[in-house]
Amino acid sequence: MKIKNFSEVKSFFLDNKDLKQTILKNTFWLFFAQAFARLVSLIIVIWSARYFGPEIYGKFSFSFSFVALFIVFTDFGMSNLIMREVAKDKSKTSQYIDNMFFLKIILAVIILPVIVILIHFIRNDPETLKLVYFLGVYVIINSFSSFFESIFMGNEKMQYAATCVFLGDLFLLFFVCLFILNGLPILTISYAYIISAVAETFLAIILVWHYFAKFFLKISFKICKEIFMDVWPFGLMAVFVSTYYYFNSVILGISRSNQEVGWYNAAFKTAFFTISISGIIFMSFFPSISRSFKKNAEKFRSAYNRYATVTFIIGTPLGFGGFLVAPELIKFLYQEPYHNAILPFQILVWGVSLNFLCNTYCNCLLACDEQKKALKAVTMGVAFSVLMNLILIPIYGIIGAAIVLPFTELLVLIVAHNELKKIIKTSFFKLLTYPLIASLMMSIFLIIFKKVGISSPILLIIFGAAVYFSAFYFLFRANKLKFLKFIYYEEK
């Protein structure tokens, strides 16, 4: 696609034209927003962990993980549902906003007291209790911003979502910096989260009202019932996903020590720094996959192939590279007090790779209205995760918590892949072959680089990425450009 002048550049980044341009435009905006958000998150994690130390940072991580278990109850899958339904029929946007907003208010009124009551049965130190109270307020407000941003995504106007996310995280970084530089306690970090969520939600509401739909909270109990019947598989799946991401930190905090929670979360949040890329890809492709499913099987298969190809290419090398670079990276980011986070990080990065792959199949099931099949896969995963965490964490601590996650992702991947195969023909091993070969070549070079004395994690990551994509490109060329040709498919 040739772009000749400024007006065409502006149109390319703001307007929806053909399928390929729309996906590229949306991916750019989501990458911009999520890259900034993840960078801000990582800066806050590293700075807080180093400034407050494993013990106090572990207390904050426990509190955040505890309230994170309830995040999904404040939304219960409504953000994903409205994104899918708006992509199919934009005329019903106001109707969905009115009734879902009402349902979300009810959920918020129920969930916050539940959080406050339950924490008193688990912890009794005043600082943890206050952290949970304020972070509970944050997750409720933040669920409303995510809900309104899903409307932008359903309309494939990701630039508005990117603007909201950027503003919210800018506020978050500013106030975290302000509070830490003034030597204020860890509790003030929760204030920064609340301020950022309020700013992001307020802007999202203004943009939705101005550009997409005027909503007046006209409530229809019949429509609310229909929404609930559609949304509960989304909601339960989100509950289960949240459980096997955060349940282990809560169990660590109950059965082990705050210090171990701090080590584990330093490893977990660093390893899963790249997971937002999976979300960016999903949100870029999700509207087109949902729309193509309504048209015909061939268009759906083509959309799936494009989506799966990108996730496999990006997700596969993360486990290999992360495992090899882990000692240098953790030492560089967190210094000596977090040496015990290295091994958990090396285990967790394999969970990151598998997460990219299993999300491919779960998200495609959601896109084609097969949320119950996706729910089946995630249900099996969370049952396995909870059971194994309860067995392994009291005995092996952070190592036990780390081991459970990649095996959980693998189980979900197998089940979701088998369910999607019943709908369309998939090509798992074909998609995996070249990324796997390129990842092995990258690993060999990383070992050589380390042997010759390169110890900078930044250089190792840059060299590793260069080798991986170079190897992949030559494999791609060697196959005479036949492999992945469906990336360039144009929707007619």
KOLDOMAR-433361 format. One record per residue (C-alpha): x, y, z negated. Coordinates in Angstrom, 1 decimal, always signed. Layout:
- X/Y/Z
...
This chain:
- +0.0/+0.0/+0.0
- +1.6/+3.3/+1.1
- +1.1/+6.4/-1.0
- +1.9/+9.6/+0.8
- +1.1/+12.6/-1.5
- +0.2/+13.6/-5.0
- -3.5/+13.2/-4.5
- -3.0/+9.6/-3.3
- -0.8/+9.0/-6.3
- -3.5/+10.4/-8.6
- -6.2/+8.3/-6.9
- -4.0/+5.2/-7.2
- -3.7/+5.5/-11.0
- -7.3/+6.8/-11.7
- -9.7/+5.3/-9.1
- -10.8/+1.8/-8.3
- -10.3/+0.8/-4.7
- -9.6/-2.8/-3.7
- -9.1/-5.7/-6.0
- -5.2/-5.7/-5.9
- -5.0/-1.9/-6.5
- -7.5/-2.0/-9.3
- -5.6/-4.8/-11.1
- -2.3/-3.0/-10.6
- -3.7/+0.3/-11.9
- -5.4/-1.4/-14.9
- -2.2/-3.4/-15.7
- -0.1/-0.2/-15.6
- -2.4/+1.7/-18.1
- -2.8/-1.3/-20.4
- +0.9/-1.9/-20.4
- +1.6/+1.7/-21.1
- -0.8/+1.7/-24.1
- +0.1/-1.7/-25.5
- +3.8/-1.2/-25.0
- +3.6/+2.0/-27.0
- +1.3/+0.4/-29.6
- +3.6/-2.6/-30.0
- +6.7/-0.4/-30.2
- +5.0/+1.7/-32.9
- +4.0/-1.4/-34.8
- +7.5/-2.9/-34.6
- +9.1/+0.4/-35.8
- +6.7/+0.4/-38.7
- +7.4/-3.2/-39.6
- +11.2/-2.9/-39.4
- +11.3/+0.5/-41.2
- +8.9/-0.7/-43.9
- +10.6/-4.0/-44.4
- +14.0/-2.4/-44.7
- +12.9/+0.6/-46.8
- +10.7/-1.3/-49.3
- +12.5/-4.6/-49.3
- +11.1/-8.2/-49.0
- +9.2/-8.1/-52.3
- +7.2/-4.9/-51.8
- +6.9/-5.4/-48.0
- +5.6/-8.9/-48.7
- +2.9/-7.5/-50.9
- +1.8/-5.2/-48.1
- +1.9/-8.1/-45.6
- -0.2/-10.3/-47.9
- -2.8/-7.5/-48.2
- -2.9/-6.9/-44.5
- -3.1/-10.6/-43.7
- -6.0/-11.0/-46.3
- -8.1/-8.2/-44.7
- -7.2/-9.4/-41.2
- -9.1/-12.6/-42.0
- -12.2/-10.5/-42.1
- -11.5/-8.3/-39.0
- -13.4/-10.6/-36.7
- -16.5/-10.5/-38.9
- -16.7/-6.7/-38.4
- -16.9/-7.2/-34.6
- -17.9/-10.9/-34.3
- -16.9/-11.0/-30.6
- -19.1/-8.1/-29.5
- -16.2/-6.3/-27.9
- -15.5/-9.2/-25.6
- -19.2/-9.7/-24.9
- -19.8/-6.1/-23.9
- -16.7/-6.0/-21.7
- -18.0/-9.1/-19.8
- -21.6/-7.9/-19.5
- -20.7/-4.3/-18.5
- -18.4/-5.8/-15.8
- -21.4/-7.7/-14.5
- -24.1/-5.0/-14.8
- -23.1/-1.4/-15.7
- -26.7/-0.3/-15.8
- -27.2/-2.0/-19.2
- -24.3/-0.2/-20.9
- -26.4/+2.1/-23.1
- -28.7/-0.8/-24.1
- -25.8/-2.8/-25.3
- -24.1/+0.1/-27.1
- -27.3/+1.0/-29.0
- -28.0/-2.5/-30.3
- -24.4/-3.7/-30.8
- -23.5/-0.5/-32.7
- -26.5/-1.2/-35.0
- -25.3/-4.8/-35.6
- -21.7/-3.6/-36.3
- -22.9/-1.2/-38.9
- -24.8/-4.0/-40.7
- -21.7/-6.2/-40.5
- -19.5/-3.4/-41.9
- -21.9/-2.9/-44.9
- -21.7/-6.6/-45.7
- -18.0/-7.3/-45.1
- -16.4/-4.5/-47.1
- -18.0/-5.6/-50.4
- -17.1/-9.2/-49.7
- -13.4/-8.2/-49.2
- -13.4/-6.2/-52.5
- -15.0/-9.0/-54.5
- -12.9/-11.9/-53.1
- -9.5/-10.2/-53.7
- -10.3/-10.1/-57.4
- -10.4/-13.9/-57.5
- -6.9/-14.1/-55.8
- -4.8/-11.2/-57.1
- -5.1/-8.9/-60.1
- -2.2/-6.5/-59.8
- -3.5/-2.9/-59.2
- -1.2/-2.1/-56.2
- -2.4/-5.1/-54.2
- -6.0/-4.4/-55.0
- -5.7/-0.8/-53.8
- -3.9/-1.9/-50.6
- -6.7/-4.4/-49.9
- -9.4/-1.7/-50.5
- -7.9/+0.8/-48.1
- -6.8/-1.7/-45.5
- -10.4/-3.1/-45.6
- -11.7/+0.4/-44.7
- -9.2/+0.6/-41.9
- -10.2/-2.7/-40.2
- -13.8/-1.7/-40.2
- -13.2/+1.7/-38.6
- -10.7/+0.1/-36.2
- -13.3/-2.4/-35.1
- -15.5/+0.4/-33.8
- -12.6/+1.9/-31.7
- -12.0/-1.6/-30.2
- -15.7/-1.9/-29.4
- -15.9/+1.4/-27.5
- -12.6/+0.8/-25.7
- -14.1/-2.5/-24.4
- -16.6/-0.4/-22.5
- -13.7/+1.2/-20.6
- -12.3/-2.2/-19.8
- -15.6/-3.5/-18.6
- -15.8/-0.6/-16.2
- -12.1/-1.3/-15.2
- -11.1/+2.2/-16.3
- -8.3/+1.3/-18.5
- -6.8/+4.8/-18.5
- -9.4/+5.9/-21.0
- -8.6/+2.9/-23.3
- -4.9/+3.7/-22.9
- -5.5/+7.3/-23.9
- -7.3/+6.3/-27.1
- -4.7/+3.7/-28.1
- -1.9/+6.2/-27.5
- -3.4/+8.9/-29.6
- -4.3/+6.5/-32.4
- -0.8/+5.1/-32.6
- +0.8/+8.5/-32.3
- -1.1/+9.5/-35.4
- -0.1/+6.3/-37.1
- +3.6/+6.8/-36.4
- +3.5/+10.4/-37.4
- +1.9/+9.8/-40.8
- +4.0/+6.7/-41.6
- +7.1/+8.7/-40.9
- +5.8/+11.6/-43.0
- +5.0/+9.3/-46.0
- +8.2/+7.3/-45.9
- +10.5/+10.3/-45.4
- +8.9/+11.9/-48.5
- +9.6/+8.8/-50.5
- +5.9/+8.0/-51.1
- +4.8/+4.5/-52.2
- +3.7/+1.6/-50.0
- +0.0/+2.4/-50.7
- +0.3/+5.6/-48.5
- +1.0/+3.4/-45.4
- -2.6/+2.3/-45.6
- -3.7/+5.9/-45.6
- -1.8/+6.3/-42.3
- -3.7/+3.4/-40.8
- -7.1/+4.9/-41.7
- -6.2/+8.3/-40.3
- -5.1/+6.7/-37.0
- -8.3/+4.6/-36.7
- -10.6/+7.5/-37.3
- -8.8/+9.6/-34.6
- -8.9/+6.7/-32.1
- -12.5/+5.9/-32.7
- -13.6/+9.5/-32.5
- -11.9/+10.0/-29.1
- -13.3/+6.7/-27.8
- -16.9/+7.8/-28.6
- -16.5/+11.1/-26.9
- -15.1/+9.6/-23.7
- -17.8/+6.9/-23.6
- -20.5/+9.5/-24.1
- -19.1/+11.9/-21.5
- -18.1/+9.5/-18.7
- -20.1/+6.2/-19.1
- -23.3/+6.2/-21.1
- -25.4/+8.4/-23.3
- -26.5/+6.3/-26.3
- -29.1/+7.2/-28.9
- -29.2/+4.1/-31.1
- -32.5/+2.9/-29.7
- -32.8/-0.4/-31.5
- -34.6/-3.4/-30.1
- -34.7/-6.4/-32.4
- -35.5/-8.7/-29.5
- -32.3/-7.5/-27.7
- -30.3/-7.8/-31.0
- -31.5/-11.4/-31.2
- -30.4/-12.1/-27.6
- -27.0/-10.5/-28.3
- -26.5/-12.6/-31.3
- -27.4/-15.8/-29.4
- -24.8/-14.8/-26.7
- -22.1/-13.5/-29.1
- -21.8/-16.2/-31.8
- -19.4/-18.4/-29.8
- -17.2/-15.4/-29.2
- -17.4/-14.5/-32.9
- -16.7/-17.9/-34.2
- -13.7/-18.3/-31.8
- -12.4/-14.9/-33.0
- -12.8/-16.1/-36.6
- -10.9/-19.2/-35.9
- -8.1/-17.5/-34.1
- -7.7/-15.0/-36.9
- -7.6/-17.8/-39.4
- -4.7/-19.6/-37.8
- -2.7/-16.4/-37.4
- -3.2/-15.0/-40.9
- -4.3/-17.9/-43.1
- -0.7/-19.0/-43.6
- +0.4/-15.6/-44.9
- -2.4/-15.7/-47.4
- -1.5/-19.2/-48.6
- +2.1/-18.2/-48.8
- +1.1/-15.3/-51.0
- -0.9/-17.5/-53.3
- +1.3/-20.6/-53.5
- +4.8/-19.1/-53.1
- +6.2/-15.5/-53.6
- +5.8/-12.0/-52.1
- +9.4/-12.3/-51.0
- +8.7/-15.3/-48.8
- +5.6/-13.5/-47.4
- +7.9/-10.6/-46.5
- +10.4/-12.9/-44.7
- +7.7/-14.8/-42.8
- +5.9/-11.6/-41.6
- +9.2/-10.1/-40.5
- +9.7/-13.2/-38.3
- +6.1/-13.5/-37.2
- +5.6/-9.9/-36.2
- +8.9/-9.7/-34.4
- +8.2/-13.0/-32.6
- +4.7/-11.9/-31.6
- +5.8/-8.5/-30.5
- +5.4/-9.6/-26.9
- +2.0/-11.2/-27.3
- +0.3/-7.9/-26.3
- +1.6/-8.6/-22.8
- -0.8/-11.6/-22.7
- -3.6/-9.3/-23.8
- -2.7/-6.8/-21.1
- -2.8/-9.4/-18.4
- -6.1/-10.8/-19.7
- -7.8/-7.4/-19.9
- -6.6/-6.5/-16.4
- -7.9/-9.7/-14.8
- -10.9/-10.4/-17.0
- -13.4/-8.2/-15.2
- -12.4/-9.5/-11.7
- -12.5/-13.1/-12.9
- -16.0/-12.6/-14.5
- -17.2/-11.0/-11.3
- -15.7/-13.5/-9.0
- -17.4/-16.4/-11.0
- -20.8/-14.9/-10.1
- -19.9/-14.9/-6.4
- -18.5/-18.3/-5.5
- -16.1/-21.0/-6.6
- -13.3/-20.1/-4.2
- -13.1/-16.5/-5.3
- -13.1/-17.6/-8.9
- -10.3/-20.2/-8.3
- -8.3/-17.5/-6.5
- -8.7/-15.1/-9.4
- -7.8/-17.8/-11.9
- -4.6/-18.7/-9.9
- -3.4/-15.1/-9.9
- -4.1/-14.7/-13.6
- -2.5/-18.1/-14.5
- +0.6/-17.4/-12.4
- +1.4/-14.2/-14.1
- +1.0/-15.6/-17.6
- +3.1/-18.6/-16.9
- +5.9/-16.5/-15.3
- +6.1/-14.2/-18.3
- +5.2/-16.6/-21.2
- +7.5/-19.5/-20.4
- +10.9/-17.9/-20.9
- +10.0/-16.3/-24.3
- +10.5/-19.5/-26.3
- +13.9/-20.3/-24.7
- +15.3/-16.8/-25.0
- +13.9/-16.1/-28.4
- +15.3/-19.3/-29.9
- +18.8/-18.5/-28.7
- +18.9/-14.8/-29.5
- +17.2/-15.1/-32.9
- +20.3/-14.9/-35.2
- +21.6/-11.7/-33.6
- +18.1/-10.1/-33.3
- +17.0/-10.6/-36.9
- +20.3/-9.5/-38.3
- +20.2/-6.4/-36.1
- +16.6/-5.5/-36.9
- +16.4/-6.4/-40.6
- +19.9/-6.9/-41.9
- +21.1/-9.4/-44.5
- +18.1/-9.4/-46.9
- +16.1/-11.0/-44.1
- +18.5/-13.8/-43.2
- +15.9/-16.3/-44.2
- +13.6/-15.1/-41.4
- +15.9/-16.4/-38.7
- +14.8/-20.1/-38.6
- +11.0/-19.2/-38.9
- +11.5/-16.8/-36.0
- +13.2/-19.6/-33.9
- +10.2/-21.8/-34.5
- +7.5/-19.1/-34.0
- +8.8/-18.0/-30.6
- +7.7/-21.4/-29.2
- +4.2/-20.6/-30.4
- +4.4/-17.3/-28.5
- +5.2/-19.2/-25.2
- +2.4/-21.7/-25.8
- +0.0/-18.9/-26.7
- +0.5/-17.3/-23.3
- -0.4/-20.7/-21.7
- -3.3/-21.6/-23.8
- -4.8/-18.1/-23.6
- -4.9/-18.6/-19.8
- -7.4/-21.5/-20.1
- -9.4/-20.1/-23.1
- -9.9/-16.7/-21.4
- -11.0/-18.3/-18.1
- -13.6/-20.3/-20.0
- -14.9/-17.1/-21.5
- -15.0/-15.4/-18.1
- -17.2/-18.1/-16.6
- -19.7/-18.2/-19.5
- -18.3/-21.3/-21.0
- -17.5/-19.8/-24.4
- -18.7/-23.0/-26.2
- -16.0/-25.0/-24.5
- -13.4/-22.4/-25.5
- -14.8/-22.5/-29.0
- -14.4/-26.3/-29.0
- -10.7/-25.9/-28.3
- -10.1/-23.2/-30.9
- -12.2/-25.1/-33.5
- -10.0/-28.1/-33.2
- -6.9/-25.8/-33.4
- -8.0/-24.0/-36.5
- -9.1/-27.2/-38.3
- -5.6/-28.6/-37.6
- -3.9/-25.3/-38.7
- -5.8/-25.0/-42.0
- -5.2/-28.6/-43.0
- -1.5/-28.6/-42.1
- -0.9/-25.2/-43.8
- -2.5/-26.4/-47.0
- -0.2/-29.5/-46.9
- +3.1/-28.0/-45.7
- +3.3/-24.5/-47.2
- +3.3/-25.5/-50.9
- +6.1/-27.9/-50.1
- +8.2/-26.2/-47.4
- +7.2/-22.6/-47.7
- +7.9/-20.3/-44.7
- +9.3/-23.2/-42.6
- +6.1/-25.2/-43.1
- +4.0/-22.1/-42.1
- +6.1/-21.5/-39.0
- +6.0/-25.1/-37.8
- +2.2/-25.3/-37.9
- +1.6/-22.4/-35.4
- +3.3/-23.8/-32.2
- +1.7/-27.2/-32.8
- -1.7/-25.5/-33.2
- -1.2/-23.6/-29.9
- -0.2/-26.8/-28.2
- -3.4/-28.6/-29.3
- -5.6/-25.7/-28.1
- -3.8/-25.6/-24.8
- -4.4/-29.3/-24.2
- -8.1/-29.2/-25.1
- -8.8/-25.9/-23.2
- -7.0/-27.1/-20.1
- -9.0/-30.3/-20.0
- -12.2/-28.3/-20.3
- -11.3/-25.9/-17.5
- -10.4/-28.8/-15.2
- -14.1/-29.9/-15.4
- -15.0/-26.5/-13.7
- -12.2/-25.9/-11.2
- -9.2/-27.7/-10.0
- -6.1/-26.4/-12.0
- -2.4/-26.8/-11.2
- -0.7/-26.7/-14.6
- +2.6/-28.4/-13.7
- +2.9/-26.6/-10.4
- +2.6/-23.3/-12.2
- +5.0/-24.4/-14.9
- +7.8/-25.9/-12.7
- +9.6/-22.8/-11.4
- +9.3/-20.8/-14.7
- +10.6/-23.8/-16.6
- +13.6/-24.3/-14.2
- +14.4/-20.5/-14.4
- +14.2/-20.6/-18.2
- +16.6/-23.5/-18.4
- +19.1/-21.6/-16.2
- +18.6/-18.5/-18.4
- +19.3/-20.6/-21.5
- +22.6/-21.9/-20.1
- +23.8/-18.4/-19.3
- +22.8/-17.1/-22.7
- +24.8/-19.8/-24.4
- +27.8/-18.9/-22.2
- +27.3/-15.2/-23.0
- +27.3/-15.9/-26.7
- +30.4/-18.1/-26.4
- +32.4/-15.3/-24.7
- +31.6/-13.0/-27.6
- +28.5/-11.0/-26.6
- +26.7/-10.5/-29.9
- +24.4/-7.5/-29.1
- +20.8/-8.8/-29.0
- +19.9/-5.9/-26.6
- +22.6/-7.0/-24.1
- +21.6/-10.6/-24.5
- +18.0/-9.9/-23.8
- +18.8/-7.7/-20.8
- +21.3/-10.3/-19.4
- +18.8/-13.2/-20.1
- +15.9/-11.4/-18.4
- +18.2/-10.5/-15.4
- +19.2/-14.2/-15.0
- +15.7/-15.5/-15.4
- +14.0/-13.2/-12.8
- +17.0/-13.6/-10.4
- +16.7/-17.4/-10.7
- +13.0/-17.3/-10.3
- +13.3/-15.1/-7.2
- +15.7/-17.4/-5.5
- +13.5/-20.4/-6.3
- +10.6/-18.4/-4.9
- +12.5/-17.6/-1.7
- +13.8/-21.1/-1.3
- +10.2/-22.3/-1.1
- +9.6/-20.0/+1.9
- +7.2/-17.8/+0.0
- +4.5/-20.4/-0.1
- +4.6/-20.7/-3.9
- +2.3/-18.1/-5.6
- +1.0/-16.8/-2.2
- -2.4/-16.4/-3.9
- -1.1/-13.4/-5.9
- -1.5/-11.4/-2.7
- -5.0/-12.5/-2.0
- -7.3/-9.6/-1.1
- -10.9/-9.9/-2.1
- -13.2/-9.3/+0.9
